[in-house]
Amino acid sequence: MKICLICCAGMSTSAIVKKMQDAATEQNIDAEIWAVGEAQAKENVAIADVILIGPQIRFALSRIQALDPNKPVATIDMASYGRMDGKKILADAIALIK
């Protein structure tokens, strides 16, 4: 499964990506997880199975959904984002594609 996190510049989600990767490893989930800035959304939406958007750019949700209406796109829960809860964010991403 390929999970792309999109935020303003791809920097603020890099720590969350690491926590999600750790959670995936612990749960034996084969996942490729990466973060990009909003400017790289188009090319990354094309290759991801699910797209998660940082809460700070939740205003861009409809624009990112429009890039591929068949892909699941959601905003990361603010509480999970603030706690950097990689396990919960990973579970939310998996739920979007099931």
N, CA and C atoms as an extended XYZ file, in Angstrom:
294
Properties=species:S:1:pos:R:3:atomname:S:1:resname:S:1:resid:I:1 pbc="F F F"
N         0.837       -1.162        0.000 N   MET     1
C         0.000        0.000        0.000 CA  MET     1
C         0.889        1.234        0.000 C   MET     1
N         0.488        2.234       -0.761 N   LYS     2
C         1.255        3.472       -0.880 CA  LYS     2
C         0.443        4.611       -0.280 C   LYS     2
N         1.032        5.245        0.740 N   ILE     3
C         0.349        6.311        1.469 CA  ILE     3
C         1.156        7.596        1.325 C   ILE     3
N         0.521        8.616        0.781 N   CYS     4
C         1.173        9.910        0.610 CA  CYS     4
C         0.554       10.922        1.563 C   CYS     4
N         1.396       11.597        2.328 N   LEU     5
C         0.959       12.680        3.200 CA  LEU     5
C         1.325       13.988        2.525 C   LEU     5
N         0.380       14.903        2.491 N   ILE     6
C         0.614       16.195        1.857 CA  ILE     6
C         0.430       17.288        2.899 C   ILE     6
N         1.429       18.169        2.993 N   CYS     7
C         1.318       19.321        3.886 CA  CYS     7
C         1.835       20.544        3.141 C   CYS     7
N         2.079       21.618        3.842 N   CYS     8
C         2.511       22.856        3.182 CA  CYS     8
C         3.770       22.643        2.346 C   CYS     8
N         4.808       22.129        2.973 N   ALA     9
C         6.068       21.946        2.258 CA  ALA     9
C         6.627       20.537        2.392 C   ALA     9
N         5.921       19.649        3.060 N   GLY    10
C         6.392       18.277        3.232 CA  GLY    10
C         7.288       18.085        4.438 C   GLY    10
N         7.570       19.157        5.156 N   MET    11
C         8.498       19.066        6.277 CA  MET    11
C         7.795       18.668        7.581 C   MET    11
N         6.658       19.278        7.846 N   SER    12
C         6.005       19.038        9.138 CA  SER    12
C         5.494       17.616        9.284 C   SER    12
N         5.277       16.935        8.184 N   THR    13
C         4.777       15.563        8.262 CA  THR    13
C         5.894       14.523        8.247 C   THR    13
N         7.133       14.935        8.083 N   SER    14
C         8.221       13.953        7.988 CA  SER    14
C         8.361       13.120        9.264 C   SER    14
N         8.168       13.722       10.426 N   ALA    15
C         8.239       12.964       11.679 CA  ALA    15
C         7.064       11.994       11.785 C   ALA    15
N         5.906       12.408       11.304 N   ILE    16
C         4.736       11.522       11.316 CA  ILE    16
C         4.962       10.342       10.379 C   ILE    16
N         5.574       10.590        9.235 N   VAL    17
C         5.893        9.499        8.303 CA  VAL    17
C         6.736        8.447        9.011 C   VAL    17
N         7.747        8.874        9.743 N   LYS    18
C         8.616        7.939       10.463 CA  LYS    18
C         7.814        7.126       11.477 C   LYS    18
N         6.939        7.790       12.221 N   LYS    19
C         6.119        7.076       13.211 CA  LYS    19
C         5.167        6.098       12.529 C   LYS    19
N         4.623        6.479       11.380 N   MET    20
C         3.739        5.576       10.634 CA  MET    20
C         4.520        4.377       10.103 C   MET    20
N         5.731        4.620        9.607 N   GLN    21
C         6.570        3.521        9.117 CA  GLN    21
C         6.896        2.552       10.246 C   GLN    21
N         7.211        3.080       11.418 N   ASP    22
C         7.485        2.229       12.578 CA  ASP    22
C         6.262        1.388       12.935 C   ASP    22
N         5.077        2.013       12.914 N   ALA    23
C         3.837        1.293       13.226 CA  ALA    23
C         3.568        0.208       12.190 C   ALA    23
N         3.816        0.502       10.927 N   ALA    24
C         3.607       -0.487        9.865 CA  ALA    24
C         4.546       -1.674       10.055 C   ALA    24
N         5.797       -1.411       10.389 N   THR    25
C         6.766       -2.478       10.626 CA  THR    25
C         6.332       -3.348       11.800 C   THR    25
N         5.909       -2.711       12.897 N   GLU    26
C         5.451       -3.451       14.084 CA  GLU    26
C         4.270       -4.363       13.772 C   GLU    26
N         3.413       -3.927       12.849 N   GLN    27
C         2.198       -4.671       12.523 CA  GLN    27
C         2.358       -5.551       11.277 C   GLN    27
N         3.588       -5.657       10.777 N   ASN    28
C         3.861       -6.433        9.561 CA  ASN    28
C         2.999       -5.997        8.385 C   ASN    28
N         2.846       -4.700        8.233 N   ILE    29
C         2.091       -4.130        7.122 CA  ILE    29
C         3.085       -3.625        6.088 C   ILE    29
N         2.919       -4.083        4.858 N   ASP    30
C         3.781       -3.643        3.767 CA  ASP    30
C         3.264       -2.295        3.269 C   ASP    30
N         3.936       -1.232        3.658 N   ALA    31
C         3.476        0.108        3.298 CA  ALA    31
C         4.649        0.987        2.899 C   ALA    31
N         4.431        1.731        1.837 N   GLU    32
C         5.371        2.767        1.419 CA  GLU    32
C         4.707        4.085        1.799 C   GLU    32
N         5.362        4.847        2.669 N   ILE    33
C         4.765        6.069        3.211 CA  ILE    33
C         5.742        7.220        2.990 C   ILE    33
N         5.243        8.315        2.444 N   TRP    34
C         6.108        9.461        2.201 CA  TRP    34
C         5.306       10.754        2.327 C   TRP    34
N         6.039       11.863        2.459 N   ALA    35
C         5.415       13.183        2.580 CA  ALA    35
C         5.941       14.107        1.495 C   ALA    35
N         5.046       14.946        1.000 N   VAL    36
C         5.414       15.947       -0.002 CA  VAL    36
C         4.708       17.252        0.330 C   VAL    36
N         5.175       18.307       -0.298 N   GLY    37
C         4.499       19.588       -0.174 CA  GLY    37
C         3.324       19.658       -1.131 C   GLY    37
N         2.448       20.602       -0.888 N   GLU    38
C         1.254       20.745       -1.719 CA  GLU    38
C         1.603       20.943       -3.194 C   GLU    38
N         2.723       21.577       -3.478 N   ALA    39
C         3.130       21.820       -4.866 CA  ALA    39
C         3.396       20.528       -5.633 C   ALA    39
N         3.722       19.440       -4.920 N   GLN    40
C         3.984       18.152       -5.566 CA  GLN    40
C         2.781       17.213       -5.503 C   GLN    40
N         1.622       17.732       -5.151 N   ALA    41
C         0.439       16.883       -4.964 CA  ALA    41
C         0.066       16.113       -6.228 C   ALA    41
N         0.015       16.773       -7.360 N   LYS    42
C        -0.499       16.143       -8.585 CA  LYS    42
C         0.235       14.858       -8.932 C   LYS    42
N         1.546       14.901       -9.010 N   GLU    43
C         2.301       13.704       -9.401 CA  GLU    43
C         2.266       12.613       -8.333 C   GLU    43
N         2.116       12.993       -7.084 N   ASN    44
C         2.091       12.000       -6.010 CA  ASN    44
C         0.716       11.368       -5.818 C   ASN    44
N        -0.342       12.117       -6.063 N   VAL    45
C        -1.689       11.545       -6.019 CA  VAL    45
C        -1.786       10.431       -7.056 C   VAL    45
N        -1.144       10.612       -8.189 N   ALA    46
C        -1.200        9.621       -9.269 CA  ALA    46
C        -0.617        8.274       -8.863 C   ALA    46
N         0.362        8.252       -7.973 N   ILE    47
C         1.021        6.981       -7.631 CA  ILE    47
C         0.633        6.422       -6.264 C   ILE    47
N        -0.087        7.202       -5.471 N   ALA    48
C        -0.475        6.753       -4.126 CA  ALA    48
C        -1.793        5.983       -4.158 C   ALA    48
N        -1.957        5.101       -3.171 N   ASP    49
C        -3.236        4.403       -2.996 CA  ASP    49
C        -4.187        5.218       -2.131 C   ASP    49
N        -3.629        5.976       -1.218 N   VAL    50
C        -4.419        6.820       -0.315 CA  VAL    50
C        -3.624        8.090       -0.025 C   VAL    50
N        -4.343        9.194        0.109 N   ILE    51
C        -3.707       10.481        0.341 CA  ILE    51
C        -4.251       11.071        1.640 C   ILE    51
N        -3.334       11.466        2.511 N   LEU    52
C        -3.700       12.131        3.760 CA  LEU    52
C        -3.160       13.555        3.719 C   LEU    52
N        -3.989       14.487        4.130 N   ILE    53
C        -3.628       15.899        4.076 CA  ILE    53
C        -3.426       16.425        5.493 C   ILE    53
N        -2.350       17.163        5.684 N   GLY    54
C        -2.094       17.775        6.985 CA  GLY    54
C        -3.201       18.755        7.339 C   GLY    54
N        -3.557       18.836        8.620 N   PRO    55
C        -4.652       19.720        9.028 CA  PRO    55
C        -4.429       21.184        8.659 C   PRO    55
N        -3.176       21.592        8.546 N   GLN    56
C        -2.886       22.988        8.234 CA  GLN    56
C        -3.256       23.366        6.801 C   GLN    56
N        -3.488       22.371        5.927 N   ILE    57
C        -3.934       22.681        4.561 CA  ILE    57
C        -5.278       22.012        4.259 C   ILE    57
N        -6.086       21.815        5.273 N   ARG    58
C        -7.394       21.168        5.073 CA  ARG    58
C        -8.248       21.926        4.063 C   ARG    58
N        -7.988       23.222        3.901 N   PHE    59
C        -8.706       24.026        2.913 CA  PHE    59
C        -8.476       23.520        1.486 C   PHE    59
N        -7.413       22.749        1.265 N   ALA    60
C        -7.076       22.243       -0.071 CA  ALA    60
C        -7.695       20.876       -0.358 C   ALA    60
N        -8.477       20.345        0.573 N   LEU    61
C        -9.031       18.996        0.424 CA  LEU    61
C        -9.766       18.811       -0.898 C   LEU    61
N       -10.701       19.675       -1.231 N   SER    62
C       -11.477       19.479       -2.464 CA  SER    62
C       -10.601       19.597       -3.703 C   SER    62
N        -9.626       20.475       -3.680 N   ARG    63
C        -8.717       20.634       -4.822 CA  ARG    63
C        -7.873       19.366       -5.016 C   ARG    63
N        -7.412       18.777       -3.925 N   ILE    64
C        -6.610       17.557       -4.026 CA  ILE    64
C        -7.493       16.375       -4.414 C   ILE    64
N        -8.708       16.307       -3.892 N   GLN    65
C        -9.641       15.243       -4.292 CA  GLN    65
C        -9.923       15.305       -5.788 C   GLN    65
N        -9.997       16.496       -6.337 N   ALA    66
C       -10.297       16.671       -7.757 CA  ALA    66
C        -9.186       16.140       -8.662 C   ALA    66
N        -7.970       15.992       -8.143 N   LEU    67
C        -6.870       15.462       -8.951 CA  LEU    67
C        -7.134       14.028       -9.379 C   LEU    67
N        -7.818       13.257       -8.535 N   ASP    68
C        -8.226       11.887       -8.868 CA  ASP    68
C        -9.431       11.530       -8.003 C   ASP    68
N       -10.627       11.751       -8.529 N   PRO    69
C       -11.844       11.519       -7.740 CA  PRO    69
C       -12.029       10.077       -7.261 C   PRO    69
N       -11.284        9.135       -7.832 N   ASN    70
C       -11.405        7.730       -7.435 CA  ASN    70
C       -10.461        7.331       -6.307 C   ASN    70
N        -9.583        8.246       -5.896 N   LYS    71
C        -8.630        7.946       -4.818 CA  LYS    71
C        -9.177        8.440       -3.493 C   LYS    71
N        -8.988        7.656       -2.423 N   PRO    72
C        -9.399        8.139       -1.108 CA  PRO    72
C        -8.451        9.235       -0.611 C   PRO    72
N        -9.051       10.348       -0.214 N   VAL    73
C        -8.306       11.499        0.295 CA  VAL    73
C        -8.999       11.958        1.571 C   VAL    73
N        -8.221       12.195        2.619 N   ALA    74
C        -8.801       12.674        3.874 CA  ALA    74
C        -7.803       13.573        4.588 C   ALA    74
N        -8.338       14.407        5.453 N   THR    75
C        -7.498       15.250        6.295 CA  THR    75
C        -7.122       14.462        7.549 C   THR    75
N        -5.869       14.552        7.944 N   ILE    76
C        -5.412       13.888        9.167 CA  ILE    76
C        -6.100       14.549       10.361 C   ILE    76
N        -6.617       13.728       11.247 N   ASP    77
C        -7.260       14.204       12.469 CA  ASP    77
C        -6.295       15.101       13.249 C   ASP    77
N        -6.781       16.274       13.648 N   MET    78
C        -5.930       17.255       14.330 CA  MET    78
C        -5.312       16.701       15.614 C   MET    78
N        -6.076       15.953       16.398 N   ALA    79
C        -5.550       15.403       17.653 CA  ALA    79
C        -4.446       14.390       17.373 C   ALA    79
N        -4.662       13.508       16.405 N   SER    80
C        -3.643       12.508       16.051 CA  SER    80
C        -2.396       13.187       15.503 C   SER    80
N        -2.598       14.230       14.709 N   TYR    81
C        -1.483       14.980       14.139 CA  TYR    81
C        -0.673       15.641       15.251 C   TYR    81
N        -1.362       16.284       16.176 N   GLY    82
C        -0.690       16.971       17.280 CA  GLY    82
C         0.085       16.024       18.178 C   GLY    82
N        -0.462       14.820       18.386 N   ARG    83
C         0.216       13.806       19.213 CA  ARG    83
C         1.254       13.026       18.418 C   ARG    83
N         1.281       13.258       17.099 N   MET    84
C         2.162       12.493       16.200 CA  MET    84
C         1.912       10.999       16.394 C   MET    84
N         0.643       10.635       16.399 N   ASP    85
C         0.209        9.258       16.633 CA  ASP    85
C         0.238        8.474       15.320 C   ASP    85
N         1.418        7.987       14.972 N   GLY    86
C         1.603        7.257       13.723 CA  GLY    86
C         0.734        6.027       13.601 C   GLY    86
N         0.527        5.338       14.707 N   LYS    87
C        -0.293        4.122       14.695 CA  LYS    87
C        -1.740        4.446       14.315 C   LYS    87
N        -2.303        5.495       14.908 N   LYS    88
C        -3.694        5.886       14.625 CA  LYS    88
C        -3.835        6.415       13.202 C   LYS    88
N        -2.883        7.228       12.767 N   ILE    89
C        -2.947        7.790       11.417 CA  ILE    89
C        -2.819        6.675       10.384 C   ILE    89
N        -1.956        5.696       10.641 N   LEU    90
C        -1.838        4.539        9.750 CA  LEU    90
C        -3.160        3.774        9.698 C   LEU    90
N        -3.768        3.547       10.852 N   ALA    91
C        -5.056        2.837       10.900 CA  ALA    91
C        -6.125        3.596       10.120 C   ALA    91
N        -6.127        4.914       10.234 N   ASP    92
C        -7.093        5.725        9.489 CA  ASP    92
C        -6.867        5.594        7.982 C   ASP    92
N        -5.603        5.578        7.561 N   ALA    93
C        -5.287        5.432        6.135 CA  ALA    93
C        -5.751        4.076        5.613 C   ALA    93
N        -5.497        3.031        6.379 N   ILE    94
C        -5.910        1.680        5.976 CA  ILE    94
C        -7.429        1.603        5.869 C   ILE    94
N        -8.129        2.220        6.809 N   ALA    95
C        -9.597        2.211        6.791 CA  ALA    95
C       -10.148        2.885        5.534 C   ALA    95
N        -9.437        3.867        5.013 N   LEU    96
C        -9.896        4.566        3.813 CA  LEU    96
C        -9.871        3.689        2.565 C   LEU    96
N        -8.997        2.692        2.545 N   ILE    97
C        -8.904        1.863        1.339 CA  ILE    97
C        -9.565        0.506        1.495 C   ILE    97
N       -10.203        0.268        2.612 N   LYS    98
C       -10.910       -1.008        2.800 CA  LYS    98
C       -12.365       -0.854        2.481 C   LYS    98
